[in-house]
Amino acid sequence: MEKSFEDALKELEGLVKELESGNVELDSAIDKYTEAMKLAKYCSEKLNTATDKVNKILTESKELENFEVSE
């Protein structure tokens, strides 16, 4: 099952706090850093996907098209 953005972000924040505490052994810190980078990438991809979806609208013909604001 895929993690929600919120769950991934909460996990990432926890890892960052652990790493910032300085009370993590080197091997564990490397593992936590690696996991944190994976979570950061996952969150970034989720945000990009959400942004792309928000920037598109359904047309009357039920097709997605880019949404642009005209001034």
PyRosetta script that sets phi, psi and omega in degrees:
from pyrosetta import init, pose_from_sequence

init()
pose = pose_from_sequence("MEKSFEDALKELEGLVKELESGNVELDSAIDKYTEAMKLAKYCSEKLNTATDKVNKILTESKELENFEVSE")
pose.set_psi(1, 139.2)
pose.set_omega(1, -178.8)
pose.set_phi(2, -79.6)
pose.set_psi(2, 140.2)
pose.set_omega(2, 178.5)
pose.set_phi(3, -73.6)
pose.set_psi(3, 149.0)
pose.set_omega(3, 171.9)
pose.set_phi(4, -75.9)
pose.set_psi(4, 160.7)
pose.set_omega(4, 177.6)
pose.set_phi(5, -58.5)
pose.set_psi(5, -44.4)
pose.set_omega(5, -177.1)
pose.set_phi(6, -62.8)
pose.set_psi(6, -42.1)
pose.set_omega(6, 178.4)
pose.set_phi(7, -65.0)
pose.set_psi(7, -42.6)
pose.set_omega(7, 179.7)
pose.set_phi(8, -64.4)
pose.set_psi(8, -41.2)
pose.set_omega(8, -179.7)
pose.set_phi(9, -66.2)
pose.set_psi(9, -40.9)
pose.set_omega(9, 178.5)
pose.set_phi(10, -62.7)
pose.set_psi(10, -42.8)
pose.set_omega(10, 178.1)
pose.set_phi(11, -63.6)
pose.set_psi(11, -42.9)
pose.set_omega(11, 178.3)
pose.set_phi(12, -61.0)
pose.set_psi(12, -45.1)
pose.set_omega(12, 179.2)
pose.set_phi(13, -60.7)
pose.set_psi(13, -39.5)
pose.set_omega(13, 178.1)
pose.set_phi(14, -63.5)
pose.set_psi(14, -43.1)
pose.set_omega(14, 178.5)
pose.set_phi(15, -63.5)
pose.set_psi(15, -41.5)
pose.set_omega(15, 179.8)
pose.set_phi(16, -62.5)
pose.set_psi(16, -43.4)
pose.set_omega(16, 178.8)
pose.set_phi(17, -61.6)
pose.set_psi(17, -42.3)
pose.set_omega(17, 178.1)
pose.set_phi(18, -61.3)
pose.set_psi(18, -46.1)
pose.set_omega(18, -178.5)
pose.set_phi(19, -66.0)
pose.set_psi(19, -38.7)
pose.set_omega(19, -179.2)
pose.set_phi(20, -70.0)
pose.set_psi(20, -22.5)
pose.set_omega(20, -178.9)
pose.set_phi(21, -66.3)
pose.set_psi(21, -27.6)
pose.set_omega(21, -179.2)
pose.set_phi(22, 78.4)
pose.set_psi(22, 4.7)
pose.set_omega(22, -178.0)
pose.set_phi(23, -101.9)
pose.set_psi(23, 31.7)
pose.set_omega(23, -177.7)
pose.set_phi(24, -116.9)
pose.set_psi(24, 131.5)
pose.set_omega(24, 177.6)
pose.set_phi(25, -64.5)
pose.set_psi(25, 154.5)
pose.set_omega(25, -173.7)
pose.set_phi(26, -54.3)
pose.set_psi(26, -50.9)
pose.set_omega(26, -178.4)
pose.set_phi(27, -60.6)
pose.set_psi(27, -42.0)
pose.set_omega(27, 178.8)
pose.set_phi(28, -67.0)
pose.set_psi(28, -39.4)
pose.set_omega(28, 179.2)
pose.set_phi(29, -62.2)
pose.set_psi(29, -40.6)
pose.set_omega(29, 178.6)
pose.set_phi(30, -63.1)
pose.set_psi(30, -44.6)
pose.set_omega(30, 178.6)
pose.set_phi(31, -63.2)
pose.set_psi(31, -43.4)
pose.set_omega(31, -179.8)
pose.set_phi(32, -66.2)
pose.set_psi(32, -39.4)
pose.set_omega(32, 178.5)
pose.set_phi(33, -63.7)
pose.set_psi(33, -43.1)
pose.set_omega(33, 179.7)
pose.set_phi(34, -62.1)
pose.set_psi(34, -44.8)
pose.set_omega(34, 178.5)
pose.set_phi(35, -64.7)
pose.set_psi(35, -40.3)
pose.set_omega(35, 178.6)
pose.set_phi(36, -61.7)
pose.set_psi(36, -40.7)
pose.set_omega(36, 179.3)
pose.set_phi(37, -65.8)
pose.set_psi(37, -38.4)
pose.set_omega(37, 177.2)
pose.set_phi(38, -63.9)
pose.set_psi(38, -43.0)
pose.set_omega(38, 179.3)
pose.set_phi(39, -66.1)
pose.set_psi(39, -39.3)
pose.set_omega(39, 178.8)
pose.set_phi(40, -62.4)
pose.set_psi(40, -42.2)
pose.set_omega(40, 178.1)
pose.set_phi(41, -64.5)
pose.set_psi(41, -43.9)
pose.set_omega(41, 179.1)
pose.set_phi(42, -60.0)
pose.set_psi(42, -46.7)
pose.set_omega(42, 179.6)
pose.set_phi(43, -62.9)
pose.set_psi(43, -41.2)
pose.set_omega(43, 178.6)
pose.set_phi(44, -62.3)
pose.set_psi(44, -42.9)
pose.set_omega(44, 178.8)
pose.set_phi(45, -65.2)
pose.set_psi(45, -40.3)
pose.set_omega(45, 178.2)
pose.set_phi(46, -62.7)
pose.set_psi(46, -41.9)
pose.set_omega(46, 178.8)
pose.set_phi(47, -65.2)
pose.set_psi(47, -41.5)
pose.set_omega(47, 178.6)
pose.set_phi(48, -63.0)
pose.set_psi(48, -41.0)
pose.set_omega(48, 178.0)
pose.set_phi(49, -63.5)
pose.set_psi(49, -44.4)
pose.set_omega(49, 179.3)
pose.set_phi(50, -62.9)
pose.set_psi(50, -41.3)
pose.set_omega(50, 178.7)
pose.set_phi(51, -62.3)
pose.set_psi(51, -43.2)
pose.set_omega(51, 178.8)
pose.set_phi(52, -61.4)
pose.set_psi(52, -41.6)
pose.set_omega(52, -179.9)
pose.set_phi(53, -66.2)
pose.set_psi(53, -40.5)
pose.set_omega(53, -179.9)
pose.set_phi(54, -67.0)
pose.set_psi(54, -31.4)
pose.set_omega(54, -177.9)
pose.set_phi(55, -82.7)
pose.set_psi(55, 7.3)
pose.set_omega(55, 177.3)
pose.set_phi(56, -122.0)
pose.set_psi(56, 149.7)
pose.set_omega(56, 176.7)
pose.set_phi(57, -129.5)
pose.set_psi(57, 156.8)
pose.set_omega(57, 175.6)
pose.set_phi(58, -82.7)
pose.set_psi(58, 132.3)
pose.set_omega(58, 175.7)
pose.set_phi(59, -85.7)
pose.set_psi(59, 173.4)
pose.set_omega(59, 178.1)
pose.set_phi(60, -60.5)
pose.set_psi(60, -27.6)
pose.set_omega(60, 179.3)
pose.set_phi(61, -86.3)
pose.set_psi(61, 13.2)
pose.set_omega(61, 176.7)
pose.set_phi(62, 67.5)
pose.set_psi(62, 25.3)
pose.set_omega(62, 176.7)
pose.set_phi(63, -108.5)
pose.set_psi(63, 146.3)
pose.set_omega(63, 176.9)
pose.set_phi(64, -80.7)
pose.set_psi(64, 139.6)
pose.set_omega(64, 173.6)
pose.set_phi(65, -141.5)
pose.set_psi(65, 158.5)
pose.set_omega(65, -179.8)
pose.set_phi(66, -63.3)
pose.set_psi(66, 141.1)
pose.set_omega(66, 178.9)
pose.set_phi(67, -100.6)
pose.set_psi(67, 125.9)
pose.set_omega(67, 179.2)
pose.set_phi(68, -131.4)
pose.set_psi(68, 136.2)
pose.set_omega(68, 179.2)
pose.set_phi(69, -89.1)
pose.set_psi(69, 126.8)
pose.set_omega(69, 177.2)
pose.set_phi(70, -96.6)
pose.set_psi(70, 136.6)
pose.set_omega(70, -179.6)
pose.set_phi(71, -100.7)
pose.dump_pdb("model.pdb")
